[in-house]
Amino acid sequence: LLPLAACDSTGGGAPDFGDAYRVVSASLDGDVLTVAVESSGGCRQHTYEPRERSGTATTEVWFVHDANGDMCEALVGQTLAVSVSPTGPVVLLTPDGRALPLR
C-alpha cells in the first residue's frame, strides 16, 4: 500500500494531478482504496503519489502522476492501492474533473 500524504485541509482549490492519466475504476473496501489508472508511456517508470484533503464532512483523495519524461505512446495500466482512514464520505477526484463518491 502507498502512504497517503495529507494536504491542507482548509484549501478548496483544484488539486494538481501532475502528468496526464485516466481513472478506469475505483473501489473502497474497508480502509483500502484501489484505483486502476491508464496513461501513455512504456519507456520509463511512472509514479503515482496519493494526496488527501479532509473537509468538515468529506475526504477527497487524488493521485499526482509523474511520468518521468516518458514520451512513449503505449497505453500502460497500473493498479494503485492506498490506505485511507476517513471519518465520513470518501470522494476520488479525477484529472478529467469527476468526483467519484466511494463511501
DSSP file (Angstrom, degrees, kcal/mol; ACC not computed):
  #  RESIDUE AA STRUCTURE BP1 BP2  ACC     N-H-->O    O-->H-N    N-H-->O    O-->H-N    TCO  KAPPA ALPHA  PHI   PSI    X-CA   Y-CA   Z-CA
    1    1 A L              0   0    0      0, 0.0    81,-0.2     0, 0.0    31,-0.0   0.000 360.0 360.0 360.0 146.5    0.0    0.0    0.0
    2    2 A L  B     -a   82   0A   0     79,-2.4    81,-0.9     1,-0.1     2,-0.2  -0.648 360.0-112.7 -85.2 143.6    1.1    3.5   -0.7
    3    3 A P        -     0   0    0      0, 0.0     2,-0.5     0, 0.0    -1,-0.1  -0.534  31.0-124.1 -72.6 145.6    1.3    6.0    2.2
    4    4 A L        -     0   0    0     79,-0.2     2,-0.5    -2,-0.2    47,-0.2  -0.803  17.2-146.1 -94.8 126.9   -1.2    8.8    2.0
    5    5 A A  E     -d   51   0B   0     45,-1.3    47,-1.7    -2,-0.5     2,-0.2  -0.812  15.6-135.4 -94.5 125.6    0.2   12.4    2.0
    6    6 A A  E     -d   52   0B   0     -2,-0.5     2,-0.2    45,-0.2    47,-0.2  -0.522  19.3-162.8 -79.6 145.7   -2.1   14.9    3.7
    7    7 A C        -     0   0    0     45,-2.2    47,-0.3    -2,-0.2     2,-0.2  -0.686  44.0 -59.9-117.0 174.7   -2.7   18.3    2.2
    8    8 A D        -     0   0    0     -2,-0.2     3,-0.4     1,-0.2    -1,-0.1  -0.381  44.2-156.5 -56.5 117.9   -4.0   21.5    3.6
    9    9 A S  S    S+     0   0    0     -2,-0.2    -1,-0.2     1,-0.2    44,-0.1   0.602  88.3  54.4 -77.2 -10.0   -7.5   20.6    4.9
   10   10 A T  S    S+     0   0    0     45,-0.1     2,-0.2     2,-0.0    -1,-0.2   0.716  87.0  90.9 -95.1 -22.2   -8.6   24.2    4.6
   11   11 A G        -     0   0    0     -3,-0.4    -4,-0.0     1,-0.1     0, 0.0  -0.539  47.0-176.7 -78.6 138.0   -7.8   24.9    1.0
   12   12 A G        +     0   0    0     -2,-0.2    -1,-0.1     2,-0.0    -3,-0.0   0.207  39.5 126.0-116.3  14.0  -10.5   24.1   -1.6
   13   13 A G  S    S-     0   0    0      1,-0.2    -2,-0.0     0, 0.0     0, 0.0  -0.120  73.2 -77.1 -69.9 169.6   -8.6   24.8   -4.7
   14   14 A A        -     0   0    0      1,-0.1    -1,-0.2     0, 0.0     2,-0.1  -0.450  52.4-119.7 -67.5 135.1   -8.2   22.5   -7.6
   15   15 A P        -     0   0    0      0, 0.0     2,-0.6     0, 0.0    -1,-0.1  -0.363  19.3-115.4 -74.2 157.1   -5.7   19.7   -7.0
   16   16 A D        -     0   0    0      1,-0.1    46,-0.0    -2,-0.1     0, 0.0  -0.840  27.0-175.8 -90.2 121.8   -2.6   19.2   -9.1
   17   17 A F        -     0   0    0     -2,-0.6    48,-2.6     1,-0.3     2,-0.2   0.463  24.9-148.7 -97.2  -3.8   -2.8   15.8  -10.9
   18   18 A G  B     +e   65   0B   0     46,-0.2    -1,-0.3    48,-0.1    48,-0.2  -0.507  60.7  11.8  74.3-139.1    0.7   16.0  -12.5
   19   19 A D  S    S-     0   0    0     46,-3.0    46,-0.3    -2,-0.2    47,-0.0  -0.317  99.9 -78.5 -73.3 158.3    1.1   14.3  -15.8
   20   20 A A        +     0   0    0     -2,-0.0     2,-0.3    75,-0.0    20,-0.2  -0.231  61.2 148.6 -62.1 139.8   -2.0   13.1  -17.7
   21   21 A Y        -     0   0    0     18,-0.1     2,-0.4    -3,-0.1    18,-0.2  -0.962  34.5-130.0-159.4 167.9   -3.7    9.9  -16.7
   22   22 A R  E     -B   38   0A   0     16,-2.8    16,-2.2    -2,-0.3     2,-0.6  -0.986  15.2-132.5-127.8 135.4   -7.2    8.4  -16.7
   23   23 A V  E     +B   37   0A   0     -2,-0.4    14,-0.2    14,-0.2     3,-0.1  -0.775  22.9 179.5 -84.1 122.5   -9.0    6.7  -13.9
   24   24 A V  E     -     0   0A   0     12,-3.1     2,-0.3    -2,-0.6    13,-0.2   0.863  64.3 -17.1 -90.0 -44.5  -10.5    3.4  -15.2
   25   25 A S  E     -B   36   0A   0     11,-1.2    11,-2.4     2,-0.0    -1,-0.4  -0.983  56.5-165.4-157.6 161.3  -12.1    2.2  -12.0
   26   26 A A  E     +B   35   0A   0     -2,-0.3     2,-0.3     9,-0.2     9,-0.2  -0.990   7.6 175.3-152.3 144.4  -12.1    2.8   -8.2
   27   27 A S  E     -B   34   0A   0      7,-2.4     7,-2.9    -2,-0.3     2,-0.5  -0.992  19.7-146.0-148.4 154.3  -13.3    0.9   -5.2
   28   28 A L  E     -B   33   0A   0     -2,-0.3     2,-0.6    74,-0.3     5,-0.2  -0.979  15.4-180.0-123.6 117.0  -13.1    1.3   -1.4
   29   29 A D  E >   -B   32   0A   0      3,-2.5     3,-1.9    -2,-0.5     2,-0.5  -0.928  68.2 -50.5-119.7 104.7  -13.0   -1.9    0.7
   30   30 A G  T 3  S-     0   0    0     -2,-0.6     0, 0.0     1,-0.3     0, 0.0  -0.581 123.3 -22.9  66.5-118.0  -12.8   -1.1    4.3
   31   31 A D  T 3  S+     0   0    0     -2,-0.5    53,-3.5    54,-0.1     2,-0.6   0.239 117.0  99.9-107.7  13.1   -9.9    1.4    4.5
   32   32 A V  E <   -BC  29  83A   0     -3,-1.9    -3,-2.5    51,-0.2     2,-0.6  -0.892  54.5-161.7-106.5 117.0   -8.2    0.3    1.3
   33   33 A L  E     -BC  28  82A   0     49,-3.2    49,-2.4    -2,-0.6     2,-0.5  -0.848   8.0-167.8 -93.4 123.6   -8.8    2.4   -1.8
   34   34 A T  E     -BC  27  81A   0     -7,-2.9    -7,-2.4    -2,-0.6     2,-0.4  -0.964   6.4-178.4-116.1 127.9   -7.9    0.6   -5.0
   35   35 A V  E     -BC  26  80A   0     45,-2.8    45,-3.4    -2,-0.5     2,-0.5  -0.990  17.2-151.8-131.1 125.7   -7.7    2.6   -8.2
   36   36 A A  E     -BC  25  79A   0    -11,-2.4   -12,-3.1    -2,-0.4   -11,-1.2  -0.854  25.6-178.7 -93.8 128.4   -7.0    1.4  -11.8
   37   37 A V  E     -BC  23  78A   0     41,-3.0    41,-2.2    -2,-0.5     2,-0.3  -0.868  15.7-158.4-126.3 158.8   -5.3    4.0  -13.9
   38   38 A E  E     +BC  22  77A   0    -16,-2.2   -16,-2.8    -2,-0.3     2,-0.3  -0.990  17.6 159.2-134.5 145.3   -4.1    4.3  -17.5
   39   39 A S  E     - C   0  76A   0     37,-2.0    37,-3.3    -2,-0.3     2,-0.2  -0.969  42.2 -96.7-152.8 165.1   -1.6    6.6  -19.1
   40   40 A S  E    S+ C   0  75A   0     -2,-0.3     2,-0.3   -20,-0.2    35,-0.2  -0.590  75.8  80.7 -81.8 152.1    0.6    6.8  -22.2
   41   41 A G  E     + C   0  74A   0     33,-2.0    33,-1.6    -2,-0.2     4,-0.1  -0.978  27.4 171.3 156.6-141.1    4.2    5.6  -21.8
   42   42 A G  S    S+     0   0    0      2,-0.5     3,-0.1    -2,-0.3    31,-0.1   0.303  71.0  75.8 115.7  -6.9    6.1    2.4  -21.6
   43   43 A C  S    S+     0   0    0      1,-0.1     2,-0.3    31,-0.1    -2,-0.0   0.601  96.3  31.0-110.7 -15.1    9.7    3.6  -21.7
   44   44 A R  S    S-     0   0    0     23,-0.1    -2,-0.5    28,-0.0     2,-0.3  -0.936  88.4 -89.9-140.2 161.9   10.2    4.8  -18.1
   45   45 A Q        -     0   0    0     -2,-0.3     2,-0.3    23,-0.1    25,-0.1  -0.570  40.4-153.6 -73.0 130.2    8.9    4.1  -14.6
   46   46 A H        -     0   0    0     -2,-0.3     2,-0.4    22,-0.0    21,-0.2  -0.810   5.6-157.8-103.5 146.4    5.8    6.1  -13.7
   47   47 A T  E     - F   0  66B   0     19,-2.2    19,-2.8    -2,-0.3     2,-0.4  -0.944   7.0-161.4-123.9 149.4    4.9    7.1  -10.1
   48   48 A Y  E     - F   0  65B   0     -2,-0.4    17,-0.2    17,-0.2   -30,-0.0  -0.983   8.5-163.1-128.6 117.3    1.6    8.0   -8.6
   49   49 A E  E     - F   0  64B   0     15,-2.7    15,-2.6    -2,-0.4     2,-0.1  -0.895  17.2-133.1-105.7 120.3    1.6    9.8   -5.2
   50   50 A P  E     - F   0  63B   0      0, 0.0   -45,-1.3     0, 0.0     2,-0.3  -0.408  21.8-169.5 -73.7 147.0   -1.6    9.8   -3.3
   51   51 A R  E     -dF   5  62B   0     11,-3.0    11,-1.9   -47,-0.2     2,-0.4  -0.953   2.7-162.7-131.9 152.4   -2.9   13.0   -1.8
   52   52 A E  E     -dF   6  61B   0    -47,-1.7   -45,-2.2    -2,-0.3     2,-0.4  -0.996   8.7-174.1-138.7 141.7   -5.8   13.6    0.7
   53   53 A R  E     - F   0  60B   0      7,-2.8     7,-3.3    -2,-0.4     2,-0.5  -0.970  12.7-158.1-135.8 120.2   -7.8   16.7    1.7
   54   54 A S  E     - F   0  59B   0     -2,-0.4     5,-0.2   -47,-0.3     2,-0.1  -0.864  10.7-177.0-103.5 126.3  -10.3   16.4    4.5
   55   55 A G        -     0   0    0      3,-3.0   -45,-0.1    -2,-0.5   -46,-0.0  -0.158  51.9 -75.5 -97.5-161.3  -13.1   18.9    4.8
   56   56 A T  S    S+     0   0    0      1,-0.1     3,-0.1    -2,-0.1    -2,-0.0   0.848 124.7   1.5 -70.1 -32.8  -15.6   19.1    7.5
   57   57 A A  S    S+     0   0    0      1,-0.2     2,-0.4    31,-0.1    -1,-0.1   0.622 123.1  57.7-127.3 -23.0  -17.6   16.1    6.2
   58   58 A T        -     0   0    0     30,-0.2    -3,-3.0    29,-0.1     2,-0.6  -0.905  59.2-146.6-122.8 141.1  -15.9   14.6    3.2
   59   59 A T  E     -gF  90  54B   0     30,-2.9    32,-2.7    -2,-0.4     2,-0.4  -0.929  17.7-157.3-102.6 121.5  -12.4   13.3    2.5
   60   60 A E  E     -gF  91  53B   0     -7,-3.3    -7,-2.8    -2,-0.6     2,-0.4  -0.847  10.9-173.2 -99.4 133.7  -11.1   14.0   -1.0
   61   61 A V  E     +gF  92  52B   0     30,-2.7    32,-3.0    -2,-0.4     2,-0.3  -0.968  11.7 155.7-126.3 142.3   -8.4   11.7   -2.4
   62   62 A W  E     - F   0  51B   0    -11,-1.9   -11,-3.0    -2,-0.4     2,-0.4  -0.944  31.9-119.7-153.0 172.6   -6.4   12.0   -5.7
   63   63 A F  E     - F   0  50B   0     30,-0.4     2,-0.6    -2,-0.3   -15,-0.0  -0.951   9.4-143.9-122.9 140.5   -3.1   11.0   -7.2
   64   64 A V  E     - F   0  49B   0    -15,-2.6   -15,-2.7    -2,-0.4     2,-0.4  -0.919  23.9-150.8-100.9 119.1   -0.3   13.1   -8.6
   65   65 A H  E     -eF  18  48B   0    -48,-2.6   -46,-3.0    -2,-0.6     2,-0.5  -0.767  13.6-170.8 -97.0 131.4    1.2   11.3  -11.6
   66   66 A D  E     - F   0  47B   0    -19,-2.8   -19,-2.2    -2,-0.4   -48,-0.1  -0.954   5.6-176.2-120.5 109.4    4.9   11.7  -12.6
   67   67 A A    >   -     0   0    0     -2,-0.5     3,-1.6   -21,-0.2    -1,-0.1   0.441  36.6-131.0 -82.9  -1.0    5.7   10.1  -16.0
   68   68 A N  T 3   -     0   0    0      1,-0.3   -23,-0.1   -21,-0.1    -2,-0.0   0.850  68.1 -56.1  52.4  38.8    9.4   10.9  -15.6
   69   69 A G  T 3  S+     0   0    0      1,-0.2     2,-0.5   -25,-0.1    -1,-0.3   0.652  85.8 167.8  73.2  15.7    9.5   12.5  -19.1
   70   70 A D    <   +     0   0    0     -3,-1.6    -1,-0.2     1,-0.2   -30,-0.1  -0.505  11.8 175.6 -67.6 114.7    8.2    9.3  -20.7
   71   71 A M        +     0   0    0     -2,-0.5    -1,-0.2   -30,-0.0   -30,-0.1   0.342  38.0 118.8-102.6   4.3    7.3   10.3  -24.3
   72   72 A C        -     0   0    0    -32,-0.1   -30,-0.1     1,-0.1   -29,-0.1  -0.283  58.3-141.8 -69.9 161.1    6.4    6.7  -25.5
   73   73 A E        +     0   0    0    -33,-0.2   -31,-0.1     2,-0.1    -1,-0.1   0.242  53.6 122.9-116.2  12.8    2.8    6.2  -26.6
   74   74 A A  E     - C   0  41A   0    -33,-1.6   -33,-2.0     1,-0.1     2,-0.7  -0.431  68.0-114.0 -69.4 151.4    1.9    2.7  -25.4
   75   75 A L  E     - C   0  40A   0    -35,-0.2     2,-0.5    -2,-0.1   -35,-0.2  -0.811  38.1-167.4 -88.2 116.8   -1.2    2.6  -23.2
   76   76 A V  E     - C   0  39A   0    -37,-3.3   -37,-2.0    -2,-0.7     2,-0.3  -0.917   4.9-160.1-113.7 126.2    0.0    1.5  -19.8
   77   77 A G  E     + C   0  38A   0     -2,-0.5     2,-0.3   -39,-0.2   -39,-0.2  -0.771  11.9 175.4-103.5 150.7   -2.3    0.3  -17.0
   78   78 A Q  E     - C   0  37A   0    -41,-2.2   -41,-3.0    -2,-0.3     2,-0.5  -0.990  23.6-138.0-150.9 144.8   -1.5    0.2  -13.3
   79   79 A T  E     - C   0  36A   0     -2,-0.3     2,-0.4   -43,-0.2   -43,-0.2  -0.938  20.9-163.7-108.6 126.5   -3.4   -0.6  -10.2
   80   80 A L  E     - C   0  35A   0    -45,-3.4   -45,-2.8    -2,-0.5     2,-0.4  -0.836   4.5-169.6-108.4 143.9   -2.8    1.7   -7.2
   81   81 A A  E     + C   0  34A   0     -2,-0.4   -79,-2.4   -47,-0.2     2,-0.3  -1.000   8.8 171.6-135.4 135.3   -3.8    0.9   -3.6
   82   82 A V  E     -aC   2  33A   0    -49,-2.4   -49,-3.2    -2,-0.4     2,-0.5  -0.997  30.6-123.2-143.1 143.6   -3.7    3.2   -0.6
   83   83 A S  E     - C   0  32A   0    -81,-0.9     2,-0.3    -2,-0.3   -51,-0.2  -0.748  31.0-175.0 -87.7 130.4   -4.9    3.0    2.9
   84   84 A V        -     0   0    0    -53,-3.5     6,-0.0    -2,-0.5   -23,-0.0  -0.908  18.2-166.9-122.2 152.7   -7.4    5.7    4.0
   85   85 A S        +     0   0    0     -2,-0.3     2,-0.1   -53,-0.0   -54,-0.1  -0.453  24.8 166.3-136.4  64.1   -8.9    6.4    7.4
   86   86 A P        -     0   0    0      0, 0.0     4,-0.1     0, 0.0    -2,-0.0  -0.358  35.2-148.4 -77.8 159.0  -11.7    8.9    6.8
   87   87 A T  S    S+     0   0    0      2,-0.2     3,-0.1    -2,-0.1   -29,-0.1   0.485  82.3   5.1 -99.6  -7.2  -14.4    9.7    9.4
   88   88 A G  S    S-     0   0    0      1,-0.3   -30,-0.2     0, 0.0   -31,-0.1  -0.574 110.9 -11.3-147.9-150.9  -17.0   10.3    6.7
   89   89 A P        -     0   0    0      0, 0.0   -30,-2.9     0, 0.0     2,-0.4  -0.221  55.1-145.3 -60.6 147.2  -17.7   10.0    3.0
   90   90 A V  E     -g   59   0B   0    -32,-0.2    12,-3.3    -4,-0.1    13,-1.2  -0.958  13.7-171.6-116.6 134.0  -14.7    9.5    0.6
   91   91 A V  E     -gH  60 101B   0    -32,-2.7   -30,-2.7    -2,-0.4     2,-0.6  -0.993  14.7-145.4-127.0 129.1  -14.6   11.1   -2.9
   92   92 A L  E     -gH  61 100B   0      8,-2.7     8,-3.0    -2,-0.4     2,-0.4  -0.847  15.5-149.1 -92.6 121.4  -11.9   10.3   -5.5
   93   93 A L  E     - H   0  99B   0    -32,-3.0   -30,-0.4    -2,-0.6     6,-0.2  -0.739  14.2-157.9 -89.0 137.8  -11.0   13.3   -7.6
   94   94 A T    >   -     0   0    0      4,-2.3     3,-2.0    -2,-0.4   -72,-0.1  -0.819  27.9-116.1-117.6 155.9  -10.0   12.6  -11.2
   95   95 A P  T 3  S+     0   0    0      0, 0.0   -78,-0.1     0, 0.0   -73,-0.1   0.753 113.0  61.6 -60.8 -23.5   -8.0   14.6  -13.7
   96   96 A D  T 3  S-     0   0    0      2,-0.1   -74,-0.0   -75,-0.0    -3,-0.0   0.305 124.1 -99.2 -88.8  11.7  -11.0   14.9  -16.0
   97   97 A G  S <  S+     0   0    0     -3,-2.0     2,-0.2     1,-0.3    -1,-0.0   0.498  77.4 136.3  92.0   4.2  -12.9   16.8  -13.3
   98   98 A R        -     0   0    0      2,-0.0    -4,-2.3     1,-0.0     2,-0.5  -0.521  42.4-153.4 -83.1 154.2  -15.1   14.0  -11.9
   99   99 A A  E     -H   93   0B   0     -6,-0.2    -6,-0.2    -2,-0.2   -39,-0.0  -0.932  14.3-159.8-124.5 103.7  -15.6   13.4   -8.2
  100  100 A L  E     -H   92   0B   0     -8,-3.0    -8,-2.7    -2,-0.5     2,-0.3  -0.755  10.5-140.8 -92.1 111.4  -16.4    9.8   -7.7
  101  101 A P  E     +H   91   0B   0      0, 0.0   -10,-0.2     0, 0.0    -2,-0.0  -0.542  26.0 171.8 -70.8 131.3  -18.2    9.1   -4.4
  102  102 A L              0   0    0    -12,-3.3   -74,-0.3    -2,-0.3   -11,-0.2   0.633 360.0 360.0-114.6 -23.3  -16.8    5.9   -2.8
  103  103 A R              0   0    0    -13,-1.2   -12,-0.1     0, 0.0     0, 0.0   0.256 360.0 360.0-156.4 360.0  -18.4    5.9    0.6
